[in-house]
């Protein structure tokens, strides 16, 4: 069986593209924020469904995957993609450089050596404004795993710069608009970009990214049955039920189907057993790791699973929940427990005083424990 199977989702792409308009009621001029668990086909959709559609509509999409190179600062990944866009439109830029020169590097500035128009230097808002003016197109900046921007000061500043560029361009008389699409694999993590007054995109709303639907499991079923005898073929409803149990993650479904080929009891019951065993093993591994923690560390994780992005570790209610009303947990003890949980890779800190669970799977395991 093929490692991956691409099933186009034109209706989903059309729905997201329809949000990229300046209409105050039907558009999302402030930005589109989409959350979906890892390994659910989100990045493949962005690259193979959404980007071509936006190009067909005459837009200029700039796609940046912040997990493509975790060793590079996310701010540098963003500026590198914008710099490449300047290079790709060097000829158009050369025509207008005489009347719109940029010569000073401000906050988060960068430099690009363009063949036709010489050295350009400026900020992210400068560059995006230049692209809109030179091309006359709407520009869509798509940041995949956008929450990763918050791991560095440069990445966080890049988010503020994108917001500044959005406001400057969309409130001007330029020939095009700037649209932002941010995706994340953990809703609480993505919420750190919009949750409070310190967040770059405070006030924006987060939507659930549509998961792969029955058309995907039908394609998988057809692919599978093409290699089986007529008496051994499975019904699409069986594959759909398994896919749903597995969180609609293609890689997990493929792994179970590969195991099914090696199972002595081939069929619906065997597939159900393999799916349940894989889910149970993953949960048991998480719960085993949790069980090895101190009571205070376990209490913090369970409280985080319950409260999500609203978790306030040092508030009086939290301290009482983590201890007792008569003897609340100390701030120093909570701080040490948080640091230990970060070292173990179980929690993530998007900003000072903010903490969220590292994965959505961990939250589900804690809520069901």
Protein Blocks (a to p, Z undefined) as FASTA:
>chain_A
ZZbdcdddfklmmmmmmmmccbfklmcfkopcddddehiommmmmmmmmmmmmmmnopac
ddddfklpmmbcfklmmmmmmmmmmmmmmmmmmmmmmmmccfbdcehiacdddfklopad
ddfklmmmmmmmmnopacddddehkllmmmpmklmmmmmmmmmmmmmmmmmcbfbdcddd
dddfbfklmmmmmmpmmbmkgoiacdddddddfklmmmmmmmmmmmpcfklpccfklmmm
mmmmnoopaklmmmmmmmmmmpmbgcjklmmmmmmmmmmmmmmmmmmmmmmpcfklmmmm
mmmmmnmmmlcfkbmklmmmmmcfklccdfklmmmmmmmmmmnopaccfbghiacdfbfk
lmmmmmmZZ
